[in-house]
Amino acid sequence: MYRMATPWQPSPKKLRDEVVVFAVGDIHGYVEQLRELRAFIQSEIDENPDYQYKIVYLGDYIDRGPHS
C-alpha cells in the first residue's frame, strides 16, 4: 500500500479573532444529523451576530446512510 505523510506544520495564516469556522466532516448520507448540526450552528450564529462565520464541509457526503 502506498502511504504519503508530511510533517505537521502550523498554519501560515492566522484567522482574525472575529472569525469562527465550523468544519463538518463525513456526513455519509445522514441528513437528519446534518439538520441537527445546522440548527446548532445557526443558534450559535444567532447568539453571536458580531462574528463572521464560515462553514466548511469535508469528507464523504454520501455512503452508508439512508439519504445517500
Sequence and secondary structure as in RCSB ss.txt:
>XXXX:A:sequence
MYRMATPWQPSPKKLRDEVVVFAVGDIHGYVEQLRELRAFIQSEIDENPDYQYKIVYLGDYIDRGPHS
>XXXX:A:secstr
           SS   TTEEEEEEE  TT HHHHHHHHHHHHHHHHH TTSEEEEEEES SSSSSTT 
